[in-house]
Amino acid sequence: MDKLGLALSGGGIRGVAHLGVLQYLTELGIKPSVIACTSAGSLAGAFYAAGFEPEEIFKIGKSEKFFSFSNLFKRSGVGLFSTDVFENIIKKYISHNTIESLDIQLYITATDLTNAKLKIFSEGSLGTAIKASCCIPLVFQPVLFEGAYLTDGGILNNFPVNLLEGKVDKIIGINVNKLNAVQGKMGYKRIIERTVQVAIGNSVTTSKNKCNLYIEPPNMHNYRTFDFKKIDEIYKIGYEYAQSCKKELLKL
């Protein structure tokens, strides 16, 4: 049987669409051997690699209010939020808290601001890797790790398909961060969000072409990074779009 790899993009609350797709893959009996992920995709990937069912992860996401300004983030220092909340969620549900103890091999990316390079976590503390990878710039404080400041992996690679090359036979890539034109005026918060989104969205084209199956749930541009109130419909879009890819999925 071919060894299957799965790449999960970042995208804030849009990452919940990953769970919808994963739920349908589970129903088809399709399970990856290796996962490469970043930012919101790393949160979904970590729980999935730890053995949680996608629907179960979705319920945890609703309970813990993933990517919700109103409940998740605690202010600290220079107006930025702390990413400790992501680490605390991981420790709460995944007690061993190590990447090498997961059921599925996992690669998590972050951006090393200090040395201007990509940081790839494949072992060590899962909580540290997740909080670094989910550290959306200009929103969260960078994470200090081994003398370097780390932030969102999406800055340098928001769709880390390349990390799967040579490790698997087939690759499914799920991108939930498609860029579209925006309408109307943009306030300060929207400008920050859009700046980050545009900066991390340019690495997708090359990675897309390396996938045996590229999945891009529609209308993700309609949802803001922290649009937690839309979590149910985002999950549903991911699930229903995966259903439309049934023929291609079964070919894999």
N, C-alpha and C positions, 0 to 999 in steps of 0.2 A: 504493500500500500504506500502511496506517495506520502511524504512528510509535508504537512501543511503549515505554513506560516501566516500570521495575522498581523497587520499593521493598523494601528489605531491613532488617528490624528487628535490634536487638541481642539478646543472649541468652547470651553466653559460649559454652561448648562446644556449646550447642544450635544455634548458628549453622551447625554442620556440616550440619544439615538443609537449609539453603539450597542447599548443594552438591548434595544428592540431588535437589532440585527442579530445579535448573539443569541437571543431567545429563539429566533427562528432557526438559526444554525443548529442549536441544541435539539430542536424538534426534528430536524433532518438527520440527526446523529453525526453532524460534522463538528469535529473538535481539533483545534490547532495543537501542534507540538511546540511551537515557539511563538511568542508574542513580542512585538516591538512597538513601543507606545510613548506618547508624550502628553504632558499636561492633563487635561480632563480624560484623555484616552488612557493615561497611566493609572488613574483612579479606577476606571472600569476594568482595565487589564489586570491590575493587582488583585482585586476581589475575585475575578474570574479564574485567575491562575491559582488562587488559594482554594478553589473548589466550590465557590458560591455559585448557585444558579443565577442566570441573568435576571429573572423576575425577583429573586431574593435581593440581589444588589439594588434593583430599582426601588424596592420597598425600603431598604436601608438609606438610599439616596433621599427619599421623601422624608423619612424620619429624621435624618441628620441634616436635612436641608442643604444638600450640596449646592455650592455656588449661589447662595442667597445672601444678599447684603443685610437683610433684616435680622437674620438669626446667626449666621455662620461666623462673621468676622468680628474680631475684637481689635479696636484701635490701639495703636502703640507707636510712639516715635514719629517724627516728621510727617504726620498725616497718612502714613502707609499702614496697611493691615499686616498682621502676622500670619504666616502659613502654618503655625503650630497646630491650628485646627485640623488640617489634613493629616498630620502625623498622629494626632490624638485619635482620630477616627480609625486609622489603620490599627493602632495599638489596641483599641477597644474591641475590634472584631477579629483581628489576626494576631493571636497571642505570641506566636514565635517571632514575628516581625523581621524575618530575614528573607531576602530574595532567593537564596539557594534552597530554602526549605519549601518553596512553592511547588504545586503539582505540575505546573507548566513552566518551561524555561522562559524567563522574562528579561527584556532589555528596556530600560527606562532612560530617556534622555533629559538632560538639563543643559542650560547654557552657562559656561564658565565666563563670567564677566571680567574677572581678574586677568585671565590669560587669553581671552578672546577665542575660545574654542569650545567644541561640543564635549560635554561630559556624559559618559555612558555608564549607567549603573547596571551591573549584572550579578552583583553579590553585595553582601552587607545589609545594613539597615534598610528595610522596606519603607519605613516611615520617613526617614531622611530623604530617600530618593523621591518619594511622592511629593513631599512638601517643597522640594527644590523644583521638580518638574512642573508643579502647578502654580509656581510663583509668577503670576502674570505681571509683567513689568508696569511700573507707574501705579500699580494698585497694591502690590505686596512688597514687604521688605525683602531684599535679597537674603538668601540663606548662606550663612558662613559655614563652610565645610572644608576641612583640611587646609585652611589658610586662603581659600578662594571664595569669592562671592558668587553664588549660583542663582539663576533665575530660570524662567520658563524655557523648556527645551524647544518650544516652537519658534523661538527667535532664529535659531540656526537650522532647525529641521522639524517642521510641524507634522511631517508625515514620513516617519523613519523606515520606509520600505527597504532602503539600502542595507540596514542592519540584518535583514533576513537573507540577503544574497549569500549563496554558498552553504547555508545552514538548512535549507528546506528545498523541496521539489516544486511546490506550487505556493503562490502567494495570493491571499485575499487582502485587499486594502480597503479600509472604510474611512472616508473623509467627510467630516461634518462641518467643515469650515469654508465652504465655497464663498467666493467673493462676488458680490453683485453691486451695482450702482445703488446709492442711497438717495432717497428723495427728501426734499425740504431742508430746513435749517438744522444745524447741529450745535447743541450746547457744549459746554466745557467737558462734561463727563463723556458725552457721545464722541467728541473729537479724540479724546484719549483712547477710548475703546476702538474707534475706527483706525487710528494710527497704528495701534498694536496689531489689529486684524490684518491690515494691508501689509505690514512688515513681515508677518509670519505666513502670509498666504502665497508668497511667490515661489515657494519651494515644492509645490505640489505637482506641477506638470511633468517634470522628469520622473518623479517617483511613481506617478500614475501609470506611466508606460511600462514600468517594471512589474506591474501586477498581472497575474493571470485572470483575476476578476477584480474590477474596481467598482466599489459600491459608494454612491454619493446620494444619500437620502435627499429628496427635493425640499425646496423652500426653507432650508436652514438659515438663509439670510434674513428671514423674517423674525428671527429670535435673537435677542441681545445676549451677551455673554452671561449676565446674571439674571436672566428672565425666568426665575424659578417657578413662578406661577403657571408657566406653560409646560411644566415637566411632563404631564400626562400626554399631551398631544405630541410632544417631541418624541417620546418613547413610541407612541403609536405610529408615527411617520416612519421611524426606523424599522419597526416590525413589518408594517405593510409593504414598505419598499423592498425589504428582503424577500417577502413572499413573491413579489413580481420577478425576482431573480432566481426563482426555484430551478428552472431548467439549467441555467448556467452553473448554479451551485452543485447540482447533482452530477454535472459533467466532471467536476473536480474530484 
